[in-house]
Amino acid sequence: MIARRRGRDEAERADGWRRPDASMSLLSDLFSGKLLDPGYAEAAARRAASGGARPRGGRPWGGGVLAVLTAAGVLIAVAGVQVRRSEPVAAKERARLIDQIHARTGEADALQRRLDGLRADTGRERAGALERSAAGRRVRRDLAAQAAAAAAEPASGPGLVVTVGDAPGDGGGDSDGRVYDQDLQVLVNGLWAAGATAIGINGRRLTPVTAIRTAGEAILVDYRPLTGPYEVTALGDPGRVRDAFTGSAADRRLRDLEERYGIRYDTRRTSGARLPAAGALRLRYAAPAPGAGK
């Protein structure tokens, strides 16, 4: 039978014809175990004879894994020790930087007070010189009007005080309950539109070019950090300013933030508010007024 099968296969190859199941012979041999390598067969036989025990070659692998895990644990422990050692150093550095910030802020405040004093002396000398003639008195009145518009002179009188602040317990990380720079911008613009003649935030006078911005978690007014709650004082007729501000876009925005996120928002009248002069303005360009030379 073997000779007939071999002869038939040779005849099939000679004629170019193959059996339909010829392509399945490899799979059949694999399933039947005929193509198993002798080395694999010998190893399988030894394992079966030893009762399926794991060969000795597996032990070094387990020892290697243990060594790797031990090394990783040592590295993690060393890293933890280094972090704990660096924490006091970082805390000292942070405290040193905070002290420097407070010191520089105090120096800047002292210089600002000195500048305010020199400016007041200059204003008195200028007023005295202008009072000596009729033309000088007219110039003085014009300068006073321009200084008020530019917030270059202190201002006082009745007005409206609007207080906004972060929601209680906002330190837990809920940023929706915080007051942002755009909230103060909207509030200030709303008070200007309501007829305020002078505005200050936490005692700092605003000018037509004052910038209200955010740096990290602090709100800056003219590059000076302020802390909440933020008290916005608007000088002017209290009743008129309040009536014009109530129901405005700024008022609706803050009411919505109060209702939805719990920020602090309230208004009150004041009869004797006082705002200091703003810092010196830096002139970018200047031109003679029409008819000034006549």
LUMRO-677832 format. One record per residue (C-alpha): residue in one letter; y, x, z. Coordinates in Angstrom, 3 decimals. Layout:
BEGIN
+------+----------+----------+----------+
: rest :        v :        u :        w :
+------+----------+----------+----------+
:    A :        Y :        X :        Z :
...
+------+----------+----------+----------+
# end
This chain:
BEGIN
+------+----------+----------+----------+
: rest :        v :        u :        w :
+------+----------+----------+----------+
:    M :    0.000 :    0.000 :    0.000 :
:    I :    2.295 :    2.911 :    0.750 :
:    A :    1.644 :    4.349 :   -2.691 :
:    R :    2.392 :    0.972 :   -4.335 :
:    R :    5.628 :    0.600 :   -2.399 :
:    R :    6.702 :    4.149 :   -3.295 :
:    G :    5.811 :    3.634 :   -6.939 :
:    R :    7.650 :    0.318 :   -6.982 :
:    D :   10.787 :    1.908 :   -5.496 :
:    E :   10.694 :    4.665 :   -8.075 :
:    A :   10.261 :    2.128 :  -10.844 :
:    E :   13.189 :    0.133 :   -9.484 :
:    R :   15.410 :    3.240 :   -9.457 :
:    A :   14.321 :    4.106 :  -12.980 :
:    D :   15.074 :    0.626 :  -14.262 :
:    G :   18.425 :    0.466 :  -12.418 :
:    W :   17.312 :   -2.588 :  -10.489 :
:    R :   17.457 :   -2.810 :   -6.653 :
:    R :   15.988 :   -5.262 :   -4.260 :
:    P :   18.425 :   -7.837 :   -2.881 :
:    D :   17.698 :   -6.747 :    0.724 :
:    A :   17.904 :   -3.022 :   -0.006 :
:    S :   21.384 :   -2.794 :    1.543 :
:    M :   19.992 :   -4.252 :    4.768 :
:    S :   17.360 :   -1.574 :    5.254 :
:    L :   19.688 :    0.684 :    7.294 :
:    L :   20.497 :   -2.114 :    9.741 :
:    S :   16.825 :   -2.985 :    9.952 :
:    D :   15.928 :    0.623 :   10.746 :
:    L :   18.659 :    0.832 :   13.396 :
:    F :   17.488 :   -2.299 :   15.141 :
:    S :   13.905 :   -1.153 :   14.973 :
:    G :   14.804 :    2.285 :   16.444 :
:    K :   13.437 :    4.277 :   13.528 :
:    L :   16.681 :    6.246 :   13.018 :
:    L :   17.108 :    7.241 :   16.649 :
:    D :   17.777 :   10.973 :   16.910 :
:    P :   14.888 :   12.816 :   18.583 :
:    G :   17.305 :   14.367 :   21.096 :
:    Y :   18.589 :   10.933 :   22.152 :
:    A :   15.063 :    9.658 :   22.375 :
:    E :   14.045 :   12.586 :   24.580 :
:    A :   17.044 :   12.091 :   26.900 :
:    A :   16.296 :    8.387 :   27.181 :
:    A :   12.712 :    9.163 :   28.033 :
:    R :   13.728 :   11.609 :   30.789 :
:    R :   16.123 :    9.073 :   32.322 :
:    A :   13.446 :    6.403 :   32.257 :
:    A :   10.984 :    8.798 :   33.894 :
:    S :   13.463 :    9.626 :   36.696 :
:    G :   14.108 :    5.978 :   37.430 :
:    G :   17.560 :    5.851 :   35.788 :
:    A :   19.058 :    8.424 :   38.170 :
:    R :   22.411 :    9.879 :   37.155 :
:    P :   22.154 :   13.430 :   35.810 :
:    R :   23.604 :   16.243 :   37.835 :
:    G :   26.272 :   16.823 :   35.244 :
:    G :   28.175 :   13.754 :   36.538 :
:    R :   29.044 :   15.273 :   39.897 :
:    P :   31.663 :   17.787 :   38.677 :
:    W :   33.477 :   14.907 :   36.926 :
:    G :   33.793 :   12.990 :   40.184 :
:    G :   35.007 :   16.139 :   41.931 :
:    G :   37.658 :   16.651 :   39.228 :
:    V :   38.991 :   13.115 :   39.680 :
:    L :   39.196 :   13.673 :   43.431 :
:    A :   41.103 :   16.926 :   42.903 :
:    V :   43.587 :   15.243 :   40.562 :
:    L :   44.176 :   12.396 :   43.015 :
:    T :   44.658 :   14.867 :   45.857 :
:    A :   47.194 :   16.865 :   43.844 :
:    A :   49.085 :   13.690 :   42.933 :
:    G :   49.212 :   12.659 :   46.586 :
:    V :   50.564 :   16.064 :   47.581 :
:    L :   53.277 :   15.869 :   44.904 :
:    I :   54.308 :   12.379 :   46.025 :
:    A :   54.483 :   13.503 :   49.651 :
:    V :   56.614 :   16.529 :   48.721 :
:    A :   58.941 :   14.315 :   46.675 :
:    G :   59.316 :   11.921 :   49.601 :
:    V :   60.183 :   14.778 :   51.946 :
:    Q :   62.801 :   16.075 :   49.501 :
:    V :   64.375 :   12.612 :   49.182 :
:    R :   64.565 :   12.211 :   52.955 :
:    R :   66.143 :   15.631 :   53.297 :
:    S :   68.738 :   14.881 :   50.582 :
:    E :   69.810 :   11.547 :   52.127 :
:    P :   71.930 :   13.102 :   54.915 :
:    V :   73.553 :   15.450 :   52.392 :
:    A :   74.439 :   12.538 :   50.093 :
:    A :   75.803 :   10.528 :   53.027 :
:    K :   78.001 :   13.434 :   54.120 :
:    E :   79.283 :   13.916 :   50.576 :
:    R :   80.083 :   10.220 :   50.261 :
:    A :   81.924 :   10.230 :   53.588 :
:    R :   83.887 :   13.312 :   52.489 :
:    L :   84.916 :   11.610 :   49.241 :
:    I :   85.966 :    8.465 :   51.109 :
:    D :   88.117 :   10.554 :   53.461 :
:    Q :   89.738 :   12.252 :   50.481 :
:    I :   90.469 :    8.876 :   48.876 :
:    H :   92.102 :    7.604 :   52.064 :
:    A :   94.127 :   10.793 :   52.399 :
:    R :   95.337 :   10.677 :   48.784 :
:    T :   96.156 :    6.998 :   49.119 :
:    G :   98.218 :    7.698 :   52.226 :
:    E :  100.091 :   10.473 :   50.419 :
:    A :  100.792 :    8.177 :   47.477 :
:    D :  102.060 :    5.444 :   49.817 :
:    A :  104.369 :    7.921 :   51.536 :
:    L :  105.757 :    9.083 :   48.197 :
:    Q :  106.257 :    5.469 :   47.157 :
:    R :  108.226 :    4.737 :   50.329 :
:    R :  110.372 :    7.791 :   49.716 :
:    L :  110.962 :    6.690 :   46.132 :
:    D :  111.964 :    3.215 :   47.306 :
:    G :  114.460 :    4.727 :   49.739 :
:    L :  116.004 :    6.970 :   47.076 :
:    R :  116.185 :    4.042 :   44.684 :
:    A :  117.984 :    1.936 :   47.272 :
:    D :  120.491 :    4.744 :   47.896 :
:    T :  121.086 :    5.092 :   44.174 :
:    G :  121.587 :    1.340 :   43.838 :
:    R :  124.201 :    1.312 :   46.585 :
:    E :  126.072 :    4.224 :   45.053 :
:    R :  126.008 :    2.565 :   41.643 :
:    A :  127.178 :   -0.799 :   43.015 :
:    G :  130.060 :    0.881 :   44.814 :
:    A :  131.140 :    2.673 :   41.663 :
:    L :  130.983 :   -0.481 :   39.531 :
:    E :  133.021 :   -2.524 :   42.008 :
:    R :  136.091 :   -0.435 :   41.300 :
:    S :  136.937 :   -2.227 :   38.048 :
:    A :  136.582 :   -5.626 :   36.397 :
:    A :  134.441 :   -4.168 :   33.624 :
:    G :  132.230 :   -2.510 :   36.208 :
:    R :  131.756 :   -5.797 :   38.034 :
:    R :  130.645 :   -7.486 :   34.788 :
:    V :  128.188 :   -4.668 :   34.167 :
:    R :  126.913 :   -5.010 :   37.714 :
:    R :  126.187 :   -8.725 :   37.214 :
:    D :  124.373 :   -7.974 :   33.953 :
:    L :  122.357 :   -5.216 :   35.612 :
:    A :  121.403 :   -7.530 :   38.479 :
:    A :  120.108 :  -10.156 :   36.033 :
:    Q :  118.133 :   -7.573 :   34.082 :
:    A :  116.756 :   -5.999 :   37.266 :
:    A :  115.529 :   -9.381 :   38.470 :
:    A :  113.757 :   -9.990 :   35.167 :
:    A :  112.167 :   -6.530 :   35.288 :
:    A :  111.243 :   -6.839 :   39.008 :
:    A :  113.308 :   -3.738 :   39.705 :
:    E :  115.013 :   -5.313 :   42.743 :
:    P :  113.513 :   -7.039 :   45.823 :
:    A :  113.345 :  -10.821 :   45.689 :
:    S :  113.137 :  -13.441 :   48.407 :
:    G :  113.275 :  -17.194 :   48.862 :
:    P :  111.031 :  -20.274 :   48.944 :
:    G :  107.949 :  -20.531 :   46.828 :
:    L :  104.261 :  -21.304 :   46.532 :
:    V :  101.406 :  -19.201 :   47.931 :
:    V :   97.991 :  -19.446 :   46.267 :
:    T :   95.020 :  -17.828 :   48.026 :
:    V :   91.742 :  -17.083 :   46.259 :
:    G :   88.747 :  -15.225 :   47.667 :
:    D :   85.048 :  -14.596 :   47.225 :
:    A :   82.575 :  -17.240 :   48.292 :
:    P :   81.237 :  -16.834 :   51.855 :
:    G :   78.127 :  -14.675 :   51.938 :
:    D :   78.675 :  -13.382 :   48.392 :
:    G :   77.645 :   -9.907 :   49.510 :
:    G :   74.041 :  -10.979 :   48.948 :
:    G :   74.348 :  -10.169 :   45.257 :
:    D :   75.389 :  -13.476 :   43.696 :
:    S :   78.117 :  -12.341 :   41.292 :
:    D :   79.072 :  -15.923 :   40.360 :
:    G :   80.805 :  -16.386 :   43.711 :
:    R :   83.136 :  -13.420 :   43.271 :
:    V :   86.767 :  -13.414 :   42.132 :
:    Y :   87.281 :  -11.315 :   39.011 :
:    D :   90.341 :   -9.808 :   37.366 :
:    Q :   90.394 :  -12.495 :   34.655 :
:    D :   90.611 :  -15.168 :   37.355 :
:    L :   93.759 :  -13.550 :   38.753 :
:    Q :   95.141 :  -13.102 :   35.250 :
:    V :   94.729 :  -16.807 :   34.523 :
:    L :   96.271 :  -17.715 :   37.885 :
:    V :   99.319 :  -15.466 :   37.408 :
:    N :   99.923 :  -16.702 :   33.864 :
:    G :   99.669 :  -20.284 :   35.110 :
:    L :  102.294 :  -19.646 :   37.797 :
:    W :  104.645 :  -17.997 :   35.297 :
:    A :  104.246 :  -21.013 :   33.034 :
:    A :  104.946 :  -23.324 :   36.010 :
:    G :  108.392 :  -21.776 :   36.460 :
:    A :  107.915 :  -18.992 :   39.000 :
:    T :  110.807 :  -16.507 :   39.062 :
:    A :  108.900 :  -13.677 :   40.784 :
:    I :  105.220 :  -13.131 :   41.577 :
:    G :  103.353 :  -10.719 :   43.819 :
:    I :   99.676 :  -10.189 :   44.713 :
:    N :   98.965 :   -9.067 :   48.281 :
:    G :  102.574 :   -7.946 :   48.546 :
:    R :  102.600 :   -5.970 :   45.274 :
:    R :  105.298 :   -7.100 :   42.868 :
:    L :  104.299 :   -7.910 :   39.300 :
:    T :  106.350 :   -6.935 :   36.271 :
:    P :  106.160 :   -8.201 :   32.676 :
:    V :  103.866 :   -5.251 :   31.865 :
:    T :  101.706 :   -5.226 :   35.018 :
:    A :   98.009 :   -4.679 :   34.314 :
:    I :   95.367 :   -6.570 :   36.313 :
:    R :   92.017 :   -4.913 :   35.717 :
:    T :   88.615 :   -4.230 :   37.262 :
:    A :   87.195 :   -0.815 :   38.148 :
:    G :   83.658 :   -1.143 :   39.469 :
:    E :   83.852 :   -3.837 :   42.141 :
:    A :   87.588 :   -3.396 :   42.860 :
:    I :   90.479 :   -5.254 :   41.272 :
:    L :   93.397 :   -3.005 :   40.318 :
:    V :   97.015 :   -4.130 :   40.081 :
:    D :   99.077 :   -1.422 :   38.394 :
:    Y :   96.113 :    0.912 :   39.028 :
:    R :   96.214 :    0.284 :   42.779 :
:    P :   93.059 :   -1.251 :   44.315 :
:    L :   93.368 :   -4.521 :   46.201 :
:    T :   90.886 :   -6.211 :   48.526 :
:    G :   90.267 :   -9.916 :   48.879 :
:    P :   91.197 :  -12.508 :   49.742 :
:    Y :   93.994 :  -12.315 :   47.179 :
:    E :   97.281 :  -13.939 :   48.181 :
:    V :   99.443 :  -14.688 :   45.144 :
:    T :  103.058 :  -15.475 :   46.043 :
:    A :  105.208 :  -17.215 :   43.438 :
:    L :  108.932 :  -17.548 :   44.189 :
:    G :  110.798 :  -20.585 :   42.927 :
:    D :  111.330 :  -24.202 :   43.827 :
:    P :  108.087 :  -25.002 :   45.694 :
:    G :  107.885 :  -28.644 :   44.671 :
:    R :  108.672 :  -28.011 :   41.030 :
:    V :  106.300 :  -25.061 :   40.736 :
:    R :  103.490 :  -26.933 :   42.487 :
:    D :  103.906 :  -30.074 :   40.368 :
:    A :  103.895 :  -28.049 :   37.160 :
:    F :  100.911 :  -25.942 :   38.252 :
:    T :   98.736 :  -28.819 :   39.476 :
:    G :   96.434 :  -29.981 :   36.699 :
:    S :   97.167 :  -26.962 :   34.494 :
:    A :   94.413 :  -24.960 :   32.821 :
:    A :   94.601 :  -22.334 :   35.575 :
:    D :   94.348 :  -24.976 :   38.313 :
:    R :   91.358 :  -26.637 :   36.624 :
:    R :   89.575 :  -23.304 :   36.211 :
:    L :   89.947 :  -22.391 :   39.877 :
:    R :   88.987 :  -25.886 :   41.040 :
:    D :   85.843 :  -25.655 :   38.939 :
:    L :   84.971 :  -22.240 :   40.422 :
:    E :   85.540 :  -23.659 :   43.897 :
:    E :   83.255 :  -26.639 :   43.311 :
:    R :   80.491 :  -24.813 :   41.452 :
:    Y :   80.365 :  -21.432 :   43.199 :
:    G :   82.209 :  -21.956 :   46.478 :
:    I :   85.064 :  -19.480 :   45.999 :
:    R :   88.048 :  -19.913 :   48.309 :
:    Y :   91.031 :  -21.611 :   46.678 :
:    D :   93.981 :  -23.200 :   48.439 :
:    T :   97.760 :  -23.513 :   48.039 :
:    R :  100.606 :  -23.833 :   50.495 :
:    R :  104.380 :  -23.861 :   50.416 :
:    T :  106.536 :  -21.171 :   51.964 :
:    S :  110.220 :  -21.228 :   52.775 :
:    G :  110.954 :  -17.544 :   53.257 :
:    A :  108.729 :  -15.285 :   51.145 :
:    R :  109.893 :  -11.787 :   50.286 :
:    L :  108.648 :   -9.524 :   47.520 :
:    P :  109.521 :   -5.836 :   47.195 :
:    A :  110.748 :   -4.214 :   44.027 :
:    A :  108.095 :   -3.054 :   41.617 :
:    G :  107.490 :    0.557 :   40.755 :
:    A :  109.749 :    2.330 :   38.322 :
:    L :  109.264 :    1.218 :   34.747 :
:    R :  108.629 :    3.829 :   32.089 :
:    L :  110.899 :    3.159 :   29.133 :
:    R :  109.128 :    3.510 :   25.810 :
:    Y :  112.193 :    3.059 :   23.647 :
:    A :  115.806 :    1.951 :   23.991 :
:    A :  118.540 :    0.760 :   21.662 :
:    P :  122.182 :   -0.223 :   22.168 :
:    A :  122.737 :   -3.925 :   22.671 :
:    P :  124.638 :   -5.659 :   19.832 :
:    G :  128.359 :   -5.313 :   20.391 :
:    A :  127.923 :   -2.888 :   23.298 :
:    G :  130.321 :   -0.377 :   21.732 :
:    K :  133.169 :   -2.831 :   21.244 :
+------+----------+----------+----------+
# end
